[in-house]
Amino acid sequence: MKRELLAALGAVALSASVLVTSHAGAQGAADPGAKVPSGHPAIPEEAEEDPRGGAAPRAAGGDPHAGGRGGAAPGMGEAAPEDAAMEDPTIARGAVDVHIADPTGKPLASTDVTLGIVYNSVAKGESRKRVFATTDALGTARFKDLDFGSGVAYRPMVIKDGATFSVTPFGLGPKNGIRALLHVYPVTNDVDQALIVSQSMVYAEVKDDRIQIQQAYKIYNFGKTAWVPGPDTIVALPETFTAFATQQGMTDVGVDAVPKKGVKIRGTFAPGQHVIEFKWQLPYTGDSEVKVDVGMPPHLAAARVIAPAAKGMGMEVEGFEPTKLSTDGMGQRALVTEKQLRREDPPVKSLRLTIKGLPTEGPGKFIATLLALSGLVVGVVLGVRKAPPRDTKRERQQLLTALEGLEQGHRDGTIGPKTYERARRELIDDLARTFAADPKPVKTARQKAAS
């Protein structure tokens, strides 16, 4: 689902002016020369137009639409210096030279550099370690005698003031070493002291006895001060949210679940763009209409909400455009709505999502579907159990197969907790009946005498 989430998020097309004025509206500064909070760089006056739409940073090289830490955020008038790692024939194989600089490009001497290493193999699985070095007078730290090949990845880092500045992970080839460039920025914990602007995508789907929400944030830092969220940077979710899951890569940017409150944003948001993805669930009792409050990241500039379109179903998001019928990232029919915030709009911290026209069928449909997925239809089991002569051994085998499929579906998250408990109870009851129906063994004359 990752590709589809990012495709839907990228579809919220924003120009530089929309992003900047949205942020300025939140800060109370709309014009490039207007007063901005302490620590802000000047807001860019203009950006070059990109032929693919929107605006592109005026930087040499690189794709302005590419994600990741190294690329400049779209719409930046003056691109932040780019971090990079590339092969260098002047560096011996198995070696990495890391050059550390400040935002102006000045080398940073006597700076501690950490090289994170991840080993991954089919035989041994994943393991991690770190090695350390200090930059010389020219701001360069060298790491030698490193392994090369596809099973190992490296990530140079500088840890400063609670922030982790890093280069996108890379591997080493068999011929040359790597030269990496990493910039280190001033750090703030206050989002209002960094030029942060965010986009959000929400994918809501009603499944079985639960509502599954998938979210993706794209967070841009247009300034030259890194933002490290404080401990109270929590995006609110409903108290009953559960089944939180997220993917963790070789980066500290992400979210952590805070039970009954929401998710805490963490990591180092250096200049450039950063993507966060996660999902969670809510219980669903089978009502024809559900309302869900979904929290948003700070300084939201645009959001898109998508839900798979079933016959007769409708969706509304408070304050958003009327829902349109479209297709999602997988080509399936979907209900879609979005909103781009302007300077005069109040900050949006959460969305009120309403899904209407849901079917209100009883639990029989869900249990029948479950048993079909595990290769067993309830009617077949009952028919076999009642047919003479009764083969209880075969019935038990079929019921155990169904139970195994049920457990697997519960572990995978495709079967909700209520359906799981209900179906498991029925299967165990049927299993117990097969044991009760077993014919009693016939005793021999000697066994009768002995008793």
C-alpha positions as a printed NumPy array, in Angstrom:
array([[  0.   ,   0.   ,   0.   ],
       [  3.025,   2.307,   0.402],
       [  3.21 ,   3.234,  -3.283],
       [ -0.515,   3.961,  -3.436],
       [ -0.355,   6.16 ,  -0.324],
       [  2.482,   8.247,  -1.729],
       [  0.796,   8.491,  -5.124],
       [ -2.361,   9.815,  -3.5  ],
       [ -0.36 ,  12.206,  -1.342],
       [  1.571,  13.48 ,  -4.341],
       [ -1.707,  14.127,  -6.161],
       [ -2.382,  17.036,  -3.795],
       [ -0.616,  19.48 ,  -6.109],
       [  0.669,  22.568,  -4.345],
       [  2.595,  25.522,  -5.719],
       [  5.273,  27.339,  -3.767],
       [  2.941,  30.276,  -3.168],
       [  0.243,  28.018,  -1.687],
       [  2.691,  26.346,   0.684],
       [  4.399,  29.527,   1.779],
       [  1.246,  31.603,   2.236],
       [ -0.39 ,  28.73 ,   4.127],
       [  2.497,  28.661,   6.545],
       [  2.615,  32.435,   6.726],
       [ -1.073,  32.487,   7.547],
       [ -0.43 ,  30.235,  10.506],
       [  2.42 ,  32.474,  11.605],
       [  0.778,  35.825,  10.884],
       [  3.254,  36.728,   8.091],
       [  2.101,  36.629,   4.495],
       [  4.655,  38.689,   2.587],
       [  8.348,  37.951,   2.054],
       [  9.336,  41.123,   3.867],
       [  6.867,  40.744,   6.693],
       [  7.9  ,  39.978,  10.234],
       [  8.411,  36.291,  10.931],
       [  9.214,  34.465,  14.188],
       [ 12.734,  34.641,  15.512],
       [ 15.047,  32.149,  13.793],
       [ 13.173,  32.107,  10.478],
       [ 14.969,  32.731,   7.208],
       [ 13.311,  35.166,   4.846],
       [ 10.325,  33.661,   3.052],
       [ 11.243,  33.209,  -0.634],
       [  9.728,  35.718,  -3.018],
       [  9.575,  33.447,  -6.047],
       [ 10.487,  30.031,  -7.391],
       [ 11.13 ,  28.845, -10.891],
       [  8.203,  27.158, -12.557],
       [  8.602,  23.459, -13.219],
       [  7.11 ,  22.22 , -16.546],
       [  5.441,  19.319, -14.729],
       [  3.396,  21.705, -12.616],
       [  3.91 ,  23.539,  -9.323],
       [  7.287,  25.109,  -8.64 ],
       [ 10.788,  23.785,  -8.449],
       [ 13.706,  24.908,  -6.312],
       [ 16.438,  26.821,  -8.049],
       [ 19.132,  24.259,  -7.376],
       [ 21.624,  22.641,  -9.712],
       [ 20.978,  18.931, -10.197],
       [ 18.557,  16.655,  -8.418],
       [ 14.861,  16.046,  -8.944],
       [ 12.743,  18.649,  -7.119],
       [  9.894,  16.129,  -6.947],
       [ 11.966,  13.376,  -5.358],
       [ 11.374,  12.564,  -1.721],
       [ 13.97 ,  12.081,   0.947],
       [ 16.281,  14.073,   3.137],
       [ 18.761,  15.102,   0.468],
       [ 16.395,  16.887,  -1.949],
       [ 15.227,  20.432,  -1.51 ],
       [ 11.561,  20.964,  -0.788],
       [  9.445,  22.081,  -3.708],
       [  8.708,  25.771,  -3.664],
       [ 11.875,  26.892,  -1.876],
       [ 13.228,  30.075,  -3.398],
       [ 16.764,  29.266,  -2.229],
       [ 17.437,  25.552,  -1.956],
       [ 19.146,  24.248,   1.141],
       [ 22.582,  22.771,   0.428],
       [ 22.229,  19.184,  -0.686],
       [ 23.587,  16.175,   1.182],
       [ 24.959,  13.404,  -1.008],
       [ 27.07 ,  10.244,  -1.214],
       [ 28.852,   9.096,  -4.364],
       [ 31.62 ,   6.773,  -5.481],
       [ 35.064,   8.338,  -5.691],
       [ 37.933,   6.595,  -7.518],
       [ 40.441,   8.486,  -5.352],
       [ 39.124,   6.712,  -2.249],
       [ 40.158,   3.098,  -1.679],
       [ 37.471,   0.416,  -1.703],
       [ 36.037,  -0.321,   1.726],
       [ 36.511,   3.3  ,   2.832],
       [ 34.085,   6.192,   3.384],
       [ 35.126,   9.848,   3.666],
       [ 32.439,  12.006,   5.301],
       [ 32.748,  15.788,   4.942],
       [ 30.791,  17.77 ,   7.571],
       [ 29.795,  21.39 ,   6.885],
       [ 27.536,  24.084,   8.311],
       [ 24.608,  25.546,   6.284],
       [ 26.976,  27.941,   4.483],
       [ 29.332,  25.147,   3.437],
       [ 32.038,  25.954,   6.005],
       [ 33.872,  22.758,   7.157],
       [ 33.242,  21.729,  10.767],
       [ 36.435,  20.489,  12.423],
       [ 36.568,  18.313,  15.574],
       [ 33.012,  17.06 ,  14.999],
       [ 32.058,  13.549,  16.111],
       [ 30.645,  11.427,  13.269],
       [ 28.77 ,   8.15 ,  13.696],
       [ 28.561,   5.557,  10.919],
       [ 25.48 ,   3.36 ,  11.308],
       [ 25.846,  -0.064,   9.687],
       [ 23.056,  -2.536,   8.904],
       [ 23.861,  -6.114,   7.874],
       [ 21.085,  -8.102,   6.225],
       [ 21.274, -11.688,   4.994],
       [ 18.873, -14.576,   4.51 ],
       [ 20.96 , -16.842,   6.728],
       [ 21.584, -14.452,   9.648],
       [ 18.785, -11.939,   9.361],
       [ 19.382,  -8.299,  10.3  ],
       [ 22.005,  -6.914,  12.664],
       [ 23.238,  -3.391,  13.376],
       [ 26.316,  -1.688,  14.761],
       [ 27.942,   1.746,  14.905],
       [ 31.514,   2.967,  14.469],
       [ 32.841,   6.438,  15.275],
       [ 35.343,   8.996,  13.995],
       [ 36.134,  12.715,  14.423],
       [ 36.58 ,  15.259,  11.626],
       [ 39.984,  16.78 ,  10.928],
       [ 40.775,  20.45 ,  10.277],
       [ 39.143,  20.159,   6.839],
       [ 35.924,  18.749,   8.3  ],
       [ 36.512,  15.183,   7.025],
       [ 36.129,  11.924,   8.96 ],
       [ 37.414,   8.687,   7.383],
       [ 36.12 ,   5.154,   7.969],
       [ 38.242,   2.266,   6.627],
       [ 38.164,  -1.513,   6.24 ],
       [ 34.397,  -1.632,   5.69 ],
       [ 32.49 ,  -4.486,   4.059],
       [ 31.052,  -4.042,   0.582],
       [ 28.232,  -5.787,  -1.251],
       [ 24.437,  -5.777,  -1.353],
       [ 24.016,  -7.192,   2.162],
       [ 25.296,  -4.141,   4.038],
       [ 24.213,  -0.468,   4.16 ],
       [ 25.879,   2.577,   5.697],
       [ 24.438,   5.795,   7.139],
       [ 26.775,   8.632,   8.276],
       [ 25.308,  10.727,  11.107],
       [ 26.085,  13.723,  13.303],
       [ 24.154,  13.933,  16.57 ],
       [ 23.806,  17.478,  17.908],
       [ 21.433,  19.14 ,  20.386],
       [ 19.062,  16.171,  20.273],
       [ 18.999,  16.155,  16.468],
       [ 20.34 ,  13.474,  14.134],
       [ 21.628,  14.739,  10.795],
       [ 22.282,  11.939,   8.318],
       [ 22.971,  11.011,   4.706],
       [ 20.568,   8.681,   2.878],
       [ 21.84 ,   5.085,   3.428],
       [ 24.133,   3.681,   0.742],
       [ 26.188,   0.588,  -0.061],
       [ 29.836,   0.128,  -0.991],
       [ 30.94 ,  -1.23 ,  -4.356],
       [ 33.858,  -3.604,  -4.99 ],
       [ 36.084,  -1.022,  -6.743],
       [ 35.894,   2.435,  -5.151],
       [ 35.141,   4.051,  -1.837],
       [ 32.467,   6.649,  -1.067],
       [ 32.696,  10.395,  -0.522],
       [ 29.749,  11.799,   1.469],
       [ 28.712,  15.372,   2.245],
       [ 26.561,  16.15 ,   5.28 ],
       [ 25.346,  19.548,   6.53 ],
       [ 24.577,  20.304,  10.159],
       [ 22.009,  22.971,  11.062],
       [ 20.899,  24.946,  14.114],
       [ 18.195,  23.061,  16.053],
       [ 14.869,  24.139,  17.555],
       [ 12.105,  22.213,  19.357],
       [  9.537,  24.897,  18.572],
       [  7.727,  24.294,  15.278],
       [  7.003,  28.035,  15.056],
       [ 10.751,  28.706,  14.916],
       [ 11.217,  26.536,  11.818],
       [  9.634,  27.018,   8.406],
       [  7.6  ,  23.829,   8.553],
       [  4.689,  23.115,   6.184],
       [  2.863,  19.784,   5.888],
       [  0.543,  17.835,   3.601],
       [ -1.619,  14.9  ,   4.692],
       [ -3.357,  11.935,   3.071],
       [ -5.994,   9.807,   4.825],
       [ -7.258,   6.473,   3.454],
       [-10.295,   5.209,   5.409],
       [-11.763,   1.749,   4.876],
       [-14.525,  -0.075,   6.751],
       [-13.579,  -3.738,   7.121],
       [-15.529,  -6.411,   8.909],
       [-15.894,  -5.135,  12.495],
       [-13.267,  -2.414,  12.354],
       [-12.426,   0.819,  10.585],
       [ -8.886,   0.948,   9.238],
       [ -7.186,   4.311,   8.754],
       [ -3.947,   4.708,   6.824],
       [ -2.192,   8.06 ,   6.978],
       [  0.758,   9.631,   5.192],
       [  2.367,  12.964,   6.028],
       [  4.743,  14.881,   3.778],
       [  6.533,  17.46 ,   5.931],
       [  8.61 ,  20.201,   4.307],
       [ 11.22 ,  22.351,   6.023],
       [ 11.689,  25.492,   3.909],
       [ 14.152,  27.119,   6.301],
       [ 17.681,  26.487,   7.495],
       [ 16.849,  25.543,  11.069],
       [ 16.164,  21.887,  11.839],
       [ 13.015,  21.072,  13.785],
       [ 13.111,  18.348,  16.458],
       [  9.569,  17.916,  17.883],
       [  9.274,  18.221,  21.639],
       [  7.681,  15.519,  23.827],
       [  4.274,  17.201,  23.617],
       [  4.087,  17.148,  19.801],
       [  1.189,  14.702,  19.682],
       [ -1.301,  14.342,  16.836],
       [ -4.643,  13.495,  18.455],
       [ -6.534,  10.319,  17.512],
       [ -9.717,   8.786,  18.994],
       [ -9.173,   7.297,  22.468],
       [-10.245,   3.858,  21.248],
       [ -7.683,   3.624,  18.433],
       [ -5.771,   0.347,  18.313],
       [ -3.595,  -1.852,  16.057],
       [ -1.121,   0.966,  15.413],
       [  1.612,   0.038,  12.918],
       [  4.359,   1.886,  11.084],
       [  7.465,   1.069,   9.089],
       [ 10.863,   2.007,  10.461],
       [ 13.813,   2.537,   8.147],
       [ 17.326,   3.889,   8.631],
       [ 16.045,   7.27 ,   9.809],
       [ 14.835,   8.726,  13.095],
       [ 11.814,  10.428,  11.49 ],
       [  8.483,   8.774,  12.307],
       [  5.626,   8.529,  14.787],
       [  5.1  ,   6.538,  17.994],
       [  1.731,   5.546,  19.436],
       [  0.624,   7.211,  22.668],
       [ -2.249,   5.064,  24.051],
       [ -5.61 ,   6.856,  24.302],
       [ -4.076,  10.081,  22.948],
       [ -2.686,   9.675,  19.443],
       [  0.751,   9.569,  17.846],
       [  3.873,  11.495,  18.785],
       [  5.933,  12.93 ,  15.923],
       [  9.647,  12.317,  16.418],
       [ 12.898,  12.754,  14.567],
       [ 14.964,  15.464,  12.921],
       [ 13.228,  17.515,  10.25 ],
       [ 16.185,  19.143,   8.545],
       [ 15.705,  21.351,   5.461],
       [ 14.067,  19.342,   2.692],
       [ 11.086,  16.988,   2.679],
       [ 10.252,  14.032,   4.898],
       [  7.567,  11.35 ,   4.604],
       [  5.822,   9.535,   7.481],
       [  3.371,   6.628,   7.052],
       [  1.339,   4.718,   9.628],
       [ -2.011,   3.005,  10.146],
       [ -4.445,   2.294,  12.967],
       [ -7.92 ,   0.912,  13.581],
       [-11.179,   1.662,  15.361],
       [-13.936,  -0.789,  16.355],
       [-16.984,  -0.823,  14.079],
       [-20.361,  -1.981,  15.405],
       [-22.148,  -2.285,  12.058],
       [-23.916,   1.092,  12.028],
       [-24.891,   2.615,   8.688],
       [-22.949,   5.79 ,   9.507],
       [-19.625,   6.344,  11.26 ],
       [-17.806,   9.515,  12.31 ],
       [-14.048,   9.591,  12.855],
       [-11.824,  12.431,  14.054],
       [ -8.368,  12.198,  12.47 ],
       [ -5.508,  14.362,  13.759],
       [ -3.321,  16.414,  11.413],
       [  0.379,  17.398,  11.546],
       [  1.456,  20.982,  12.387],
       [  1.106,  23.789,   9.828],
       [ -1.147,  21.824,   7.497],
       [ -1.286,  23.333,   4.001],
       [ -3.255,  20.648,   2.135],
       [ -5.031,  17.373,   2.816],
       [ -6.726,  14.642,   0.805],
       [ -9.161,  12.005,   2.115],
       [ -9.972,   8.781,   0.217],
       [-12.367,   5.907,   0.929],
       [-13.169,   2.868,  -1.258],
       [-16.533,   3.437,  -2.933],
       [-19.234,   0.848,  -2.274],
       [-22.72 ,   1.051,  -3.799],
       [-24.863,   3.585,  -1.945],
       [-21.968,   4.785,   0.223],
       [-21.16 ,   8.456,   0.761],
       [-18.404,  10.424,   2.508],
       [-18.141,  13.93 ,   3.938],
       [-15.236,  15.795,   5.525],
       [-16.167,  18.884,   7.473],
       [-14.964,  22.026,   5.702],
       [-13.766,  20.16 ,   2.594],
       [-14.956,  20.188,  -1.   ],
       [-17.895,  17.894,  -1.884],
       [-16.75 ,  14.314,  -2.359],
       [-16.088,  13.156,  -5.925],
       [-16.067,   9.66 ,  -7.372],
       [-12.608,   8.835,  -8.664],
       [-10.044,   6.031,  -8.52 ],
       [ -7.441,   5.363,  -5.844],
       [ -3.786,   4.473,  -6.402],
       [ -4.754,   0.887,  -7.321],
       [ -7.325,   1.85 ,  -9.937],
       [-10.313,   1.015,  -7.731],
       [-13.396,   3.221,  -7.445],
       [-13.003,   5.62 ,  -4.535],
       [-14.608,   8.629,  -2.889],
       [-12.152,  11.534,  -2.811],
       [-12.133,  15.021,  -1.308],
       [ -9.373,  17.497,  -0.582],
       [ -8.636,  20.957,   0.709],
       [ -5.865,  23.521,   0.273],
       [ -5.556,  26.033,   3.085],
       [ -5.012,  29.745,   2.47 ],
       [ -3.615,  32.512,   4.6  ],
       [ -7.015,  33.517,   5.962],
       [ -7.978,  29.955,   6.973],
       [ -7.639,  28.983,  10.639],
       [ -5.096,  26.222,  11.407],
       [ -6.477,  22.716,  10.946],
       [ -5.494,  20.299,  13.696],
       [ -7.981,  17.501,  12.93 ],
       [-10.517,  16.363,  10.332],
       [-14.074,  15.202,  11.031],
       [-14.727,  12.34 ,   8.602],
       [-18.229,  10.904,   8.109],
       [-18.925,   7.751,   6.073],
       [-22.589,   7.099,   5.271],
       [-24.694,   4.389,   3.651],
       [-22.769,   1.431,   5.05 ],
       [-24.464,  -2.006,   4.912],
       [-25.9  ,  -3.188,   8.222],
       [-25.796,  -6.932,   7.669],
       [-25.485,  -9.271,  10.633],
       [-22.439, -11.312,  11.61 ],
       [-23.426, -14.348,   9.512],
       [-21.884, -12.844,   6.387],
       [-18.549, -12.275,   8.095],
       [-18.339, -15.779,   9.552],
       [-19.286, -17.379,   6.245],
       [-16.626, -15.33 ,   4.47 ],
       [-14.056, -16.339,   7.051],
       [-14.794, -20.026,   6.684],
       [-14.732, -19.76 ,   2.904],
       [-11.311, -18.131,   3.045],
       [ -9.972, -20.95 ,   5.208],
       [-11.309, -23.563,   2.779],
       [-14.39 , -24.598,   4.755],
       [-18.06 , -23.757,   4.25 ],
       [-20.236, -24.11 ,   7.341],
       [-22.925, -25.954,   5.413],
       [-20.455, -28.566,   4.226],
       [-19.249, -29.184,   7.778],
       [-22.769, -29.531,   9.123],
       [-23.753, -31.802,   6.244],
       [-20.821, -34.096,   6.862],
       [-21.43 , -34.123,  10.59 ],
       [-25.072, -35.178,  10.212],
       [-24.6  , -37.683,   7.407],
       [-24.524, -41.369,   8.437],
       [-22.124, -42.907,   9.118],
       [-20.542, -39.953,  10.847],
       [-16.82 , -39.424,  10.212],
       [-15.823, -37.409,  13.299],
       [-12.122, -37.694,  12.506],
       [-12.613, -35.985,   9.163],
       [-14.82 , -33.315,  10.739],
       [-12.15 , -32.569,  13.316],
       [ -9.536, -32.176,  10.612],
       [-11.734, -29.746,   8.701],
       [-12.511, -27.742,  11.826],
       [ -8.832, -27.588,  12.794],
       [ -8.023, -26.337,   9.287],
       [-10.635, -23.617,   9.688],
       [ -9.256, -22.731,  13.121],
       [ -5.762, -22.446,  11.685],
       [ -7.02 , -20.137,   8.935],
       [ -8.838, -18.051,  11.541],
       [ -5.687, -17.637,  13.652],
       [ -3.646, -16.677,  10.596],
       [ -6.202, -14.1  ,   9.496],
       [ -6.265, -12.611,  13.   ],
       [ -2.472, -12.337,  13.056],
       [ -2.443, -10.729,   9.591],
       [ -5.061,  -8.176,  10.614],
       [ -7.535,  -9.272,   7.926],
       [ -9.955, -10.564,  10.581],
       [-11.114,  -8.184,  13.291],
       [-11.171,  -9.015,  17.019],
       [-14.943,  -9.41 ,  17.327],
       [-15.272, -11.705,  14.324],
       [-12.227, -13.63 ,  15.519],
       [-13.691, -14.26 ,  18.981],
       [-17.127, -15.167,  17.618],
       [-15.855, -17.549,  14.933],
       [-13.258, -19.116,  17.236],
       [-15.906, -19.849,  19.85 ],
       [-18.181, -21.529,  17.293],
       [-15.358, -23.606,  15.831],
       [-14.241, -24.8  ,  19.262],
       [-17.835, -25.699,  20.174],
       [-18.145, -27.734,  16.954],
       [-14.801, -29.371,  17.69 ],
       [-15.985, -30.378,  21.168],
       [-19.14 , -31.926,  19.699],
       [-17.087, -34.191,  17.437],
       [-15.332, -35.64 ,  20.484],
       [-18.66 , -36.131,  22.275],
       [-20.05 , -37.911,  19.215],
       [-17.182, -40.405,  18.941],
       [-18.514, -44.019,  19.213],
       [-17.629, -45.689,  22.482],
       [-15.056, -48.478,  22.099],
       [-16.382, -52.046,  22.344],
       [-14.856, -54.008,  25.258],
       [-13.564, -57.531,  24.788],
       [-14.6  , -60.39 ,  27.074],
       [-11.284, -60.184,  28.923],
       [-11.719, -56.379,  29.418],
       [-15.24 , -56.974,  30.743],
       [-13.988, -59.628,  33.179],
       [-11.221, -57.346,  34.346],
       [-13.693, -54.53 ,  35.01 ]])
